[in-house]
Amino acid sequence: MITPKARQAAAAALDRLDRLLAERPHEVHADLSEAVRSIAGVRDDLIQQVRADGSGRHLLDWVNQLVSVAVSAEFPVTGLHWDRVEKTRDGLRALLAAL
């Protein structure tokens, strides 16, 4: 399980990604970067948990994948990879539902 603070960070990232996908603005860097930072905060929380008692390793692997997909959405050759933003959002939604 994740801490309430990490759950709140994941929910905030999910809200931000939902808004980005609904609005699809031309300038997304600040919002997407904030979502990535929130997801990284969840990852940091899980790292502490894994180090403390070994639990949550599967959640850490899951969140690491979400961080990778989210970051890759922001640095395409041209344009923005909206499909990767969607995958990140969908993965966060599934993560929160599984907790």
Summary of the structure (lengths in Angstrom):
residues: 99
radius of gyration: 13.3
end to end distance: 6.3
largest distance: 43.6
contacts: 289
relative contact order: 0.18
helix: 81%
strand: 0%
